[in-house]
Amino acid sequence: MGNNRYNPEIEDALIACVLKDGSCFSFLIDICDTNDFYWKPYSWIWQCFTSINERGMTVDFLTAKDEMQRMGFLENFVTATEGVKGLDGLEKVDHLRPSLIMLKRMPYK
């Protein structure tokens, strides 16, 4: 159905959470998919997380960066809240401190 409510801070927090601890992706994959992201570059990274997970690999910053490069997304990646591009943007999201308060506000399917 897709996302009908856009909150860039929640999307930032969700991506940062997975980059910090890839094991949480196995829980999030059941309630969130690429269509739930309003910000297109975040749907790209979620697609990369899914691809990494389907191959039985651990989702982390390095595997996400490599997968985004392989899929051709890294060069065009840009953060939702600060507009930082490419690898610098991915590093910026990785350094965010995911807010549990923001994640609790995330609408569930």
Long-range contacts (C-beta under 8 A, 24 or more apart in sequence): 1-35, 1-109, 2-35, 2-36, 3-35, 3-36, 3-37, 3-38, 5-107, 6-38, 6-39, 7-102, 7-105, 8-39, 8-80, 8-81, 9-81, 9-99, 9-102, 10-102, 10-103, 10-105, 10-106, 11-37, 11-38, 11-39, 11-42, 11-80, 12-79, 12-80, 12-81, 12-93, 12-96, 12-102, 13-96, 13-98, 13-99, 13-102, 13-103, 14-42, 14-98, 14-103, 14-106, 15-42, 15-45, 15-46, 15-93, 16-93, 16-94, 16-95, 16-96, 16-97, 16-98, 17-98, 17-103, 18-49, 18-59, 19-59, 19-60, 19-61, 19-64, 19-93, 19-94, 20-94, 20-98, 22-49, 22-58, 22-59, 22-60, 22-63, 23-58, 25-49, 25-53, 25-59, 26-53, 29-53, 31-108, 31-109, 32-106, 32-109, 36-109, 39-80, 41-73, 41-76, 41-77, 41-78, 41-79, 41-80, 41-89, 42-80, 44-68, 44-71, 44-73, 44-77, 45-73, 45-77, 45-90, 47-71, 47-73, 48-73, 61-90, 61-91, 61-94, 64-90, 65-90
